């Protein structure tokens, strides 16, 4: 995926450390995004047949806590 994003000229970085915030002020840790596209979109790569509710909840939590 990274190769295709680069070929398309889309800014993307793999395994980006992103600070996780609580209450928009306190840094409580770091999360490593599989791919961060244009500093706006988190791509999580999963090696499973079907995405479950737990996968969706994980990604929504990342989006909320990282303020992306």
MIDOSE-1310 file (N, C-alpha, C; in nm, 2 decimals, decimal comma, always signed):
residues 68
xxxx	+0,08/-0,12/+0,00/+0,00/+0,00/+0,00/+0,09/+0,13/+0,00; +0,19/+0,12/+0,08/+0,28/+0,24/+0,08/+0,34/+0,27/-0,05; +0,38/+0,17/-0,13/+0,43/+0,19/-0,26/+0,33/+0,26/-0,35; +0,21/+0,21/-0,35/+0,11/+0,27/-0,43/+0,08/+0,42/-0,39
xxxx	+0,07/+0,44/-0,26/+0,05/+0,58/-0,22/+0,16/+0,67/-0,26; +0,29/+0,63/-0,25/+0,40/+0,71/-0,30/+0,39/+0,73/-0,45; +0,36/+0,62/-0,52/+0,35/+0,64/-0,67/+0,25/+0,74/-0,71; +0,14/+0,75/-0,63/+0,03/+0,85/-0,66/+0,07/+0,99/-0,60
xxxx	+0,18/+1,00/-0,54/+0,22/+1,13/-0,49/+0,15/+1,17/-0,36; +0,10/+1,07/-0,29/+0,02/+1,10/-0,17/+0,11/+1,09/-0,05; +0,12/+1,19/+0,03/+0,20/+1,19/+0,15/+0,16/+1,08/+0,25; +0,24/+0,99/+0,28/+0,20/+0,88/+0,38/+0,33/+0,83/+0,45
xxxx	+0,31/+0,80/+0,58/+0,42/+0,75/+0,66/+0,37/+0,63/+0,74; +0,46/+0,53/+0,74/+0,42/+0,40/+0,81/+0,47/+0,40/+0,96; +0,40/+0,34/+1,05/+0,43/+0,32/+1,19/+0,46/+0,46/+1,26; +0,37/+0,55/+1,24/+0,39/+0,68/+1,30/+0,34/+0,68/+1,45
xxxx	+0,43/+0,73/+1,53/+0,39/+0,74/+1,67/+0,30/+0,87/+1,69; +0,19/+0,85/+1,75/+0,09/+0,95/+1,77/+0,06/+0,96/+1,91; +0,07/+1,08/+1,97/+0,03/+1,10/+2,11/-0,11/+1,08/+2,13; -0,15/+1,02/+2,24/-0,28/+0,99/+2,28/-0,32/+1,09/+2,40
xxxx	-0,42/+1,17/+2,38/-0,46/+1,27/+2,48/-0,58/+1,22/+2,56; -0,59/+1,27/+2,68/-0,71/+1,26/+2,76/-0,75/+1,40/+2,80; -0,88/+1,43/+2,78/-0,94/+1,56/+2,81/-0,87/+1,67/+2,73; -0,82/+1,64/+2,61/-0,75/+1,74/+2,52/-0,63/+1,81/+2,58
xxxx	-0,58/+1,76/+2,69/-0,47/+1,83/+2,76/-0,36/+1,74/+2,80; -0,39/+1,62/+2,85/-0,29/+1,54/+2,91/-0,25/+1,43/+2,82; -0,12/+1,42/+2,79/-0,07/+1,31/+2,71/-0,07/+1,18/+2,79; -0,14/+1,07/+2,75/-0,14/+0,95/+2,83/-0,07/+0,84/+2,77
xxxx	-0,01/+0,86/+2,65/+0,07/+0,75/+2,59/+0,08/+0,78/+2,44; +0,13/+0,67/+2,37/+0,15/+0,68/+2,23/+0,08/+0,56/+2,16; +0,03/+0,59/+2,05/-0,02/+0,48/+1,96/+0,05/+0,48/+1,83; +0,08/+0,37/+1,77/+0,15/+0,36/+1,65/+0,06/+0,33/+1,53
xxxx	+0,03/+0,43/+1,45/-0,06/+0,41/+1,34/+0,01/+0,33/+1,23; -0,06/+0,23/+1,17/+0,00/+0,15/+1,07/+0,04/+0,24/+0,95; -0,05/+0,33/+0,91/-0,02/+0,43/+0,80/-0,09/+0,55/+0,84; -0,02/+0,67/+0,83/-0,09/+0,80/+0,84/-0,08/+0,86/+0,71
xxxx	-0,20/+0,90/+0,65/-0,20/+0,95/+0,52/-0,23/+1,10/+0,53; -0,14/+1,18/+0,47/-0,16/+1,33/+0,47/-0,19/+1,39/+0,60; -0,14/+1,32/+0,71/-0,16/+1,37/+0,84/-0,31/+1,39/+0,88; -0,40/+1,32/+0,80/-0,54/+1,33/+0,82/-0,61/+1,20/+0,84
xxxx	-0,56/+1,09/+0,78/-0,63/+0,96/+0,77/-0,54/+0,85/+0,83; -0,60/+0,78/+0,93/-0,53/+0,66/+0,99/-0,57/+0,54/+0,91; -0,48/+0,46/+0,86/-0,51/+0,33/+0,80/-0,46/+0,22/+0,89; -0,55/+0,14/+0,93/-0,52/+0,02/+1,02/-0,52/-0,10/+0,93
xxxx	-0,42/-0,17/+0,92/-0,41/-0,29/+0,84/-0,44/-0,41/+0,93; -0,54/-0,49/+0,89/-0,58/-0,61/+0,97/-0,57/-0,73/+0,88; -0,52/-0,84/+0,94/-0,50/-0,97/+0,87/-0,61/-1,07/+0,92; -0,73/-1,03/+0,90/-0,85/-1,11/+0,94/-0,95/-1,11/+0,83
xxxx	-1,04/-1,21/+0,83/-1,14/-1,23/+0,73/-1,25/-1,12/+0,74; -1,29/-1,10/+0,86/-1,41/-1,01/+0,88/-1,38/-0,91/+0,99; -1,40/-0,78/+0,97/-1,39/-0,68/+1,07/-1,50/-0,69/+1,17; -1,47/-0,70/+1,30/-1,57/-0,70/+1,40/-1,60/-0,57/+1,47
xxxx	-1,69/-0,57/+1,56/-1,72/-0,45/+1,63/-1,60/-0,40/+1,71; -1,52/-0,50/+1,76/-1,41/-0,46/+1,84/-1,30/-0,38/+1,76; -1,29/-0,42/+1,63/-1,20/-0,35/+1,54/-1,25/-0,21/+1,52; -1,38/-0,19/+1,49/-1,43/-0,06/+1,47/-1,42/+0,02/+1,60
xxxx	-1,44/-0,03/+1,71/-1,43/+0,04/+1,84/-1,29/+0,09/+1,86; -1,19/+0,00/+1,82/-1,05/+0,03/+1,84/-1,01/+0,16/+1,75; -1,05/+0,15/+1,63/-1,02/+0,27/+1,54/-1,09/+0,39/+1,58; -1,22/+0,39/+1,62/-1,29/+0,50/+1,67/-1,22/+0,56/+1,79
xxxx	-1,17/+0,47/+1,88/-1,10/+0,52/+2,00/-0,97/+0,59/+1,96; -0,90/+0,54/+1,86/-0,78/+0,60/+1,81/-0,81/+0,74/+1,76; -0,91/+0,75/+1,68/-0,95/+0,88/+1,62/-0,99/+0,98/+1,73; -1,06/+0,94/+1,83/-1,10/+1,03/+1,94/-0,98/+1,08/+2,02
xxxx	-0,90/+0,98/+2,06/-0,79/+1,02/+2,15/-0,67/+1,08/+2,08; -0,66/+1,07/+1,95/-0,55/+1,14/+1,88/-0,58/+1,27/+1,82; -0,71/+1,30/+1,82/-0,76/+1,43/+1,77/-0,73/+1,45/+1,62; -0,73/+1,34/+1,54/-0,70/+1,35/+1,40/-0,84/+1,36/+1,33
